[in-house]
Amino acid sequence: MIRVELPAHLRTLARVTGEVQLAVEGRVTQRSVLDALESRYPMLSGTLRDQLTGQRRPFVRFFANSEDLSHEPPDSPLPASVATGAEPMLIVGAIAGG
């Protein structure tokens, strides 16, 4: 099981508390995790990535093992610790301003 931590506003939208656990078939990548997340929680479709292009939305970041994976190709494998469920994949809403 893959563990995913969502920001508070997306937990509210998906009506979940705490982290989400997902079954992902095949390679564990950003794309496969987001596909599984949106399949299980269709109300999240379009909140993390554009529905037409599949591109990550601005101000949404993906982290694993304290590393920012936001600019990695979506089909790159996630770290083994995330793939085995030892560590969660973090989805974070970025903050901008001056």
VOGUSE-357008 format. One line per field, with one value per atom (N, C-alpha, C): atom name; z, y negated, x negated. Coordinates in nm, 2 decimals. Layout:
REM VOGUSE-357008
atom c(CA,...) $
z c(Z,...) $
y c(Y,...) $
x c(X,...) $
REM end
This chain:
REM VOGUSE-357008
atom c(N,CA,C,N,CA,C,N,CA,C,N,CA,C,N,CA,C,N,CA,C,N,CA,C,N,CA,C,N,CA,C,N,CA,C,N,CA,C,N,CA,C,N,CA,C,N,CA,C,N,CA,C,N,CA,C,N,CA,C,N,CA,C,N,CA,C,N,CA,C,N,CA,C,N,CA,C,N,CA,C,N,CA,C,N,CA,C,N,CA,C,N,CA,C,N,CA,C,N,CA,C,N,CA,C,N,CA,C,N,CA,C,N,CA,C,N,CA,C,N,CA,C,N,CA,C,N,CA,C,N,CA,C,N,CA,C,N,CA,C,N,CA,C,N,CA,C,N,CA,C,N,CA,C,N,CA,C,N,CA,C,N,CA,C,N,CA,C,N,CA,C,N,CA,C,N,CA,C,N,CA,C,N,CA,C,N,CA,C,N,CA,C,N,CA,C,N,CA,C,N,CA,C,N,CA,C,N,CA,C,N,CA,C,N,CA,C,N,CA,C,N,CA,C,N,CA,C,N,CA,C,N,CA,C,N,CA,C,N,CA,C,N,CA,C,N,CA,C,N,CA,C,N,CA,C,N,CA,C,N,CA,C,N,CA,C,N,CA,C,N,CA,C,N,CA,C,N,CA,C,N,CA,C,N,CA,C,N,CA,C,N,CA,C,N,CA,C,N,CA,C,N,CA,C,N,CA,C,N,CA,C,N,CA,C,N,CA,C,N,CA,C,N,CA,C,N,CA,C,N,CA,C,N,CA,C,N,CA,C,N,CA,C) $
z c(0.00,0.00,0.00,-0.08,-0.09,0.00,0.08,0.17,0.11,0.12,0.06,0.17,0.19,0.28,0.20,0.22,0.14,0.23,0.17,0.25,0.30,0.41,0.48,0.39,0.30,0.21,0.12,0.08,-0.01,0.07,0.20,0.29,0.31,0.33,0.35,0.22,0.10,-0.02,-0.04,-0.01,-0.03,0.09,0.20,0.32,0.38,0.40,0.47,0.58,0.68,0.79,0.78,0.81,0.81,0.67,0.66,0.53,0.46,0.33,0.24,0.21,0.20,0.16,0.03,-0.07,-0.20,-0.25,-0.32,-0.39,-0.53,-0.57,-0.70,-0.77,-0.89,-0.97,-1.06,-1.07,-1.16,-1.09,-1.17,-1.12,-1.04,-0.93,-0.85,-0.89,-0.96,-1.01,-0.97,-0.99,-0.96,-1.03,-1.16,-1.24,-1.19,-1.16,-1.11,-0.97,-0.89,-0.76,-0.77,-0.86,-0.88,-0.95,-1.04,-1.11,-1.01,-0.92,-0.82,-0.72,-0.68,-0.59,-0.66,-0.78,-0.85,-0.88,-0.90,-0.92,-0.80,-0.68,-0.56,-0.50,-0.53,-0.49,-0.61,-0.69,-0.81,-0.79,-0.67,-0.64,-0.64,-0.64,-0.65,-0.79,-0.89,-1.03,-1.07,-1.12,-1.16,-1.06,-0.93,-0.83,-0.82,-0.86,-0.85,-0.98,-1.09,-1.22,-1.32,-1.43,-1.53,-1.59,-1.61,-1.66,-1.81,-1.88,-2.03,-2.05,-1.99,-2.02,-1.92,-1.80,-1.70,-1.63,-1.66,-1.59,-1.45,-1.36,-1.22,-1.22,-1.13,-1.11,-1.05,-1.08,-1.01,-0.86,-0.78,-0.63,-0.57,-0.64,-0.58,-0.60,-0.49,-0.48,-0.44,-0.48,-0.44,-0.38,-0.26,-0.19,-0.15,-0.14,-0.09,-0.03,0.09,0.16,0.17,0.20,0.21,0.09,-0.03,-0.16,-0.24,-0.30,-0.39,-0.52,-0.55,-0.68,-0.78,-0.75,-0.83,-0.98,-1.00,-1.14,-1.20,-1.14,-1.19,-1.30,-1.40,-1.49,-1.42,-1.46,-1.39,-1.40,-1.49,-1.50,-1.44,-1.37,-1.30,-1.17,-1.14,-1.02,-0.90,-0.80,-0.67,-0.59,-0.49,-0.40,-0.35,-0.32,-0.27,-0.14,-0.06,0.07,0.06,-0.05,-0.08,-0.14,-0.24,-0.31,-0.21,-0.10,-0.01,0.11,0.11,0.21,0.34,0.34,0.46,0.49,0.38,0.39,0.31,0.34,0.26,0.15,0.04,-0.06,0.00,0.00,0.05,-0.06,-0.06,-0.15,-0.08,-0.12,-0.04,-0.13,-0.07,-0.14,-0.11,-0.22,-0.20,-0.18,-0.12,-0.08,-0.16,-0.22,-0.29,-0.22,-0.24,-0.19,-0.16,-0.11,-0.09,0.04) $
y c(0.12,0.00,-0.12,-0.22,-0.35,-0.44,-0.52,-0.61,-0.75,-0.83,-0.97,-1.06,-1.17,-1.28,-1.39,-1.43,-1.55,-1.67,-1.79,-1.91,-1.91,-1.99,-2.00,-2.02,-2.12,-2.15,-2.04,-1.96,-1.84,-1.73,-1.71,-1.61,-1.64,-1.77,-1.81,-1.78,-1.82,-1.79,-1.64,-1.56,-1.41,-1.35,-1.42,-1.37,-1.26,-1.28,-1.19,-1.26,-1.18,-1.23,-1.15,-1.22,-1.16,-1.12,-1.03,-1.00,-0.90,-0.89,-0.80,-0.68,-0.56,-0.45,-0.40,-0.37,-0.34,-0.21,-0.13,-0.02,-0.06,-0.05,-0.09,0.03,0.06,0.17,0.13,0.22,0.19,0.10,0.02,-0.07,-0.18,-0.22,-0.33,-0.45,-0.54,-0.67,-0.77,-0.90,-1.01,-0.99,-0.96,-0.94,-0.83,-0.71,-0.60,-0.62,-0.70,-0.73,-0.83,-0.93,-1.03,-0.97,-0.88,-0.81,-0.73,-0.66,-0.58,-0.67,-0.78,-0.88,-0.94,-0.98,-1.04,-0.93,-0.81,-0.70,-0.68,-0.67,-0.65,-0.77,-0.89,-1.01,-1.10,-1.07,-1.15,-1.30,-1.34,-1.48,-1.56,-1.48,-1.55,-1.56,-1.51,-1.52,-1.67,-1.71,-1.85,-1.94,-1.89,-1.97,-1.97,-1.85,-1.84,-1.85,-1.82,-1.83,-1.86,-1.93,-1.97,-1.84,-1.84,-1.73,-1.70,-1.80,-1.78,-1.74,-1.82,-1.80,-1.70,-1.68,-1.60,-1.67,-1.79,-1.87,-1.91,-1.91,-1.94,-2.09,-2.11,-2.25,-2.34,-2.47,-2.56,-2.56,-2.57,-2.58,-2.45,-2.34,-2.20,-2.14,-2.08,-2.02,-1.88,-1.79,-1.65,-1.63,-1.56,-1.53,-1.38,-1.33,-1.19,-1.19,-1.14,-1.13,-1.27,-1.37,-1.51,-1.57,-1.51,-1.56,-1.61,-1.72,-1.78,-1.71,-1.64,-1.56,-1.63,-1.75,-1.83,-1.84,-1.85,-1.88,-1.75,-1.64,-1.51,-1.46,-1.39,-1.34,-1.25,-1.26,-1.19,-1.04,-0.99,-0.84,-0.79,-0.88,-0.83,-0.75,-0.64,-0.57,-0.65,-0.63,-0.70,-0.62,-0.68,-0.61,-0.48,-0.38,-0.25,-0.26,-0.36,-0.37,-0.41,-0.48,-0.52,-0.40,-0.34,-0.22,-0.11,-0.09,0.01,-0.03,-0.16,-0.21,-0.25,-0.24,-0.28,-0.43,-0.51,-0.65,-0.70,-0.81,-0.86,-0.95,-0.96,-1.07,-1.19,-1.30,-1.42,-1.51,-1.55,-1.65,-1.78,-1.89,-2.01,-2.12,-2.21,-2.33,-2.44,-2.49,-2.58,-2.72,-2.80,-2.94,-3.04,-3.14,-3.24,-3.38,-3.46,-3.60,-3.67,-3.79,-3.86,-3.92) $
x c(-0.08,0.00,-0.09,-0.05,-0.12,-0.05,-0.13,-0.07,-0.09,0.02,0.02,0.07,0.00,0.05,0.09,0.22,0.28,0.28,0.28,0.30,0.44,0.46,0.59,0.71,0.69,0.81,0.85,0.75,0.78,0.84,0.79,0.85,1.00,1.03,1.17,1.25,1.20,1.27,1.29,1.19,1.20,1.28,1.30,1.37,1.29,1.16,1.08,1.01,0.96,0.88,0.75,0.64,0.51,0.46,0.37,0.32,0.41,0.39,0.46,0.37,0.43,0.35,0.42,0.33,0.37,0.30,0.37,0.31,0.27,0.15,0.10,0.04,0.10,0.05,-0.07,-0.16,-0.28,-0.38,-0.45,-0.55,-0.49,-0.55,-0.51,-0.57,-0.50,-0.54,-0.45,-0.49,-0.39,-0.26,-0.27,-0.15,-0.06,-0.12,-0.04,0.02,-0.05,0.01,0.12,0.10,0.21,0.33,0.30,0.41,0.49,0.43,0.50,0.57,0.51,0.57,0.70,0.69,0.81,0.91,0.87,0.97,1.05,0.98,1.05,1.13,1.08,1.14,1.16,1.26,1.28,1.30,1.34,1.36,1.22,1.11,0.98,0.93,1.00,0.96,0.96,0.84,0.82,0.77,0.76,0.70,0.55,0.49,0.35,0.28,0.35,0.29,0.41,0.37,0.46,0.52,0.66,0.72,0.69,0.66,0.63,0.49,0.40,0.26,0.19,0.24,0.18,0.07,0.04,-0.06,-0.03,-0.13,-0.11,-0.06,0.04,0.09,-0.01,-0.01,-0.10,-0.07,-0.17,-0.16,-0.12,-0.14,-0.12,-0.26,-0.31,-0.44,-0.43,-0.52,-0.52,-0.66,-0.66,-0.78,-0.78,-0.90,-0.92,-1.06,-1.08,-1.21,-1.27,-1.19,-1.24,-1.30,-1.27,-1.31,-1.20,-1.21,-1.11,-1.11,-1.01,-1.00,-0.91,-0.87,-0.77,-0.82,-0.95,-0.99,-1.05,-1.04,-1.08,-0.98,-1.02,-0.92,-0.81,-0.69,-0.58,-0.59,-0.67,-0.68,-0.81,-0.88,-1.00,-0.96,-1.03,-0.99,-1.01,-0.91,-0.93,-1.03,-1.09,-1.19,-1.13,-1.21,-1.17,-1.10,-1.14,-1.07,-0.92,-0.89,-0.75,-0.68,-0.75,-0.69,-0.65,-0.73,-0.70,-0.60,-0.57,-0.48,-0.55,-0.69,-0.76,-0.75,-0.75,-0.74,-0.62,-0.56,-0.45,-0.50,-0.42,-0.44,-0.36,-0.42,-0.36,-0.31,-0.19,-0.14,-0.12,-0.19,-0.19,-0.14,-0.06,-0.03,-0.13,-0.20,-0.31,-0.25,-0.33,-0.29,-0.38,-0.32,-0.39,-0.36,-0.46,-0.43,-0.56,-0.56,-0.68,-0.68) $
REM end
